[in-house]
Amino acid sequence: MKTVYLDNNATTPIAPEVYEAMIPYLTGQYFNPSSMYGPATEVGDALKAAKRTIAHFLGVGNVTQILPTSCATESNNTAIYGAVRANPGRRHIITTSVEHPAVLEVCKDLQRQGYEVDFLPVDTHGTLDVRAFIRALRPDTLLVSIMHANNETGVIFPVDELARVTKETDQSILFHTDATQTAGKLPINLRGSFKNVDLLSFSGHKLHAPKGVGALFIRRGTPIRPYLIGGHQESGRRGGTENVAFIVGLARACELATEHRDGEDRLRGMRDRLESSLQESIPYLEVNGKGAPRLPNTSNVAVHYIEGEGMLYQLDEAGICASSGSACTSGSLEPSHVLKAMDVPFTAMHGSIRFSLSHYNDESDVDHVLDVFPRVVASLRKLSPYWDSETDRPTGKI
Ligand code: PLP
């Protein structure tokens, strides 16, 4: 049976070109990039070249602003704890209620340590109120950490505007964004529209590089303490021998993402066809975040009166990989904190499914979902106590 992989916001397949680029550094070119002899300096040069490519991908020229990490979780932890430790005079942080746990849990941890944290709410479309954000800025605000796009719904936040008003209010407030879901999907220019962003995180495995590599952009002059303390690698900003092969792979993935940018319309076209056809064939189905600017590859559909787990199980049996909530919350019975924050009705909260595409998908994948999913929903609704299968409508009793 063919596998139709539609869970690219959880992770992506490694691009063959990325794999090819990594092989020399997993085999003959194994030298420590910090060592002083000839073959090692060549590896050190490859590391520098990779960082230059990553910097270029983000629109910046200076490679010292790129800190390779092991994943976006590490990038986010480094950005937030690093900023907090370097700025002991301030105690207030602003974030949102829909961040990935790699930011949310760090902020909750800081709250337990006595920091004041504002978790800004979103509306039913998943969007932020910019005026409420401006009101939240305070003279003692240390850091703002707001994601670029949401991993569950694909809703995009106006990071350029939020960073601009932050700096207009107070130049010394640090602005961090978790761009894990946008790097490779949307253009990012840290010298252009993102020029007020101080810290930006992303992860390789969301853009066809392997798991186990990520990066943190740290704008020159940003006060930040190292998070991983050890050797003098990365000018003392992160101890630990660099994972050269994976960083080279990440750089190649960044180049490919730039080459594939013109595929955005094709992705959006497939996503839109998926959504409109599902809405036509399945009653009581809504698209979470539809009223907001969204990533072109992400569709989070709320199917009323049934459970996400049951749908996932039956989709899996038909060879379709999708997810309910984020990869981090799937497997738990707790409804997604993102959908809760959006006030998704109770009847749909547990029945949301995320399909996320990549440029490796094609129209036949969409066709397969359109063939299978309406039948899955119909069969589960027949078993649902809240659904009257005779009349194809909800009983109204919850
Ligand atoms: N931030 C966002 C928005 C994500 O979607 C994810 C992963 O899903 C992460 C952070 C964590 O990424 P990693 O698995 O590379 O630590």
Residues whose N, C-alpha, C, O or C-beta is under 5 A from the ligand:
A	BS01	PLP	N9 A10 C71 A72 T73 H100 A102 A149 N151 D178 T180 Q181 S203
